Amino acid sequence: MTIRIVFVDDELNILEGMRRAFHRMRGEWSMDFFPSGAAALESLAVAPADVIVSDMRMPGMDGWQLLAEVKKLYPQTVRLVLSGQADSTSVMRAVGTAQRYLAKPCASEAIKAAIAQTQTLRQVLSSDRLAQLVGAVGMLPSAPTVFQNILTCLKEPAASLGDVARIIGRDVAMTANIMKLVNSAFFGSRRPVVSAERAVAYLGMDTIGALVLGHSMFKGGAETGIAGFNMEQLWQHSLQTGSGARAIALAENFSNGEADEAFLAGVLHDVGKVVFATRAAAAPNEPSAGEDMATMEAHHAEVGAYLLGLWGFPNSIVEAVAFHHAPSRASEKGFNLSGLVHIADRLVHLRCDNCSGQNDPGLEPGYLAGLGLEGSVPGWSALLNAVDSELAVA
């Protein structure tokens, strides 16, 4: 199926260069090239696009203003920003409106790969409505308690990078927001950063402080629009799942890097629930406003995976979020990252449900047997009990 791509740049030679570079894609893409944001919006009013790629610095309506309008009017359209700017204000504006930041000069193959990935990710969603739900997201709101903790920490003269990283790493939204930023082309990390500790060390205290205090990158006090959903409880469950996934990974001789990925994937595995709940509260007239807990439970994995994929997270993390209820569906076979998160998630839920007398963790049928690990659950449960004790002390 042909998809429509809109390119926007006020430099005509760059537009012509992109037209030539992508000429061979005309069988798969329907492409339009516009020299201004106003012209692009006029075209979108006639025929919405699947993807828009916009320059940042343009006269009149610049890139972040254009993408903000597209986000509001056409949330299902994937938004990519292409820029050579390096000032933090412009970047933060772009991060709040664009789903991917590509740095100039950018090879046509990199743009092509980014666009192709958005279409692959779209296949994980079961409806257009879910694409609109995710597309309306800018930055995710943090749990109120954790937000206050980060504010207090950053105002302390003696605060360390380790202190900041521990707070960020314990919150779903803060973790997702900072990983989106640090892994964007703006910061130019050569390898994906998959831990809060490395992200904070990479950015430094001054940059973190400016992002939180100056640009309001992390926002707290988020209301939720779904009855029965509690952000603080989600924070606690996600932290326990991430810590449990890391502990199981280390016990099963995964590398330290894989254990770090397991922690990150565990913390983020339910990020789709944050999307559902906060969009329902923020925009009561949107289709998501009528969602209930059952709908959120049914679709949060695909919503979370789609969001993280658009934000440029590694495919291993995206798959772990997408398949944390069914790890056998992941592309990597064997005992994989999806399996680590699945097991930790179910064992954490089992302990929570024990008050009602449940003893079945609800693992995917046949998954452990296929790996020859069906006898490992008691040992993993003991590991998670030890992790809970450590978290309680911390």
PyMOL commands that set and color helices and strands:
alter all, ss='L'
color gray80, all
select helices_A, chain A and resi 12-21+23-25+37-46+63-73+88-97+108-122+128-135+144-154+161-168+172-182+196-203+205-214+231-251+256-268+271-282+287-290+293-310+315-322+327-329+337-356+367-371+377-393
alter helices_A, ss='H'
color red, helices_A
select strands_A, chain A and resi 3-8+29-34+51-55+78-83+100-103
alter strands_A, ss='S'
color yellow, strands_A
deselect
rebuild
show_as cartoon
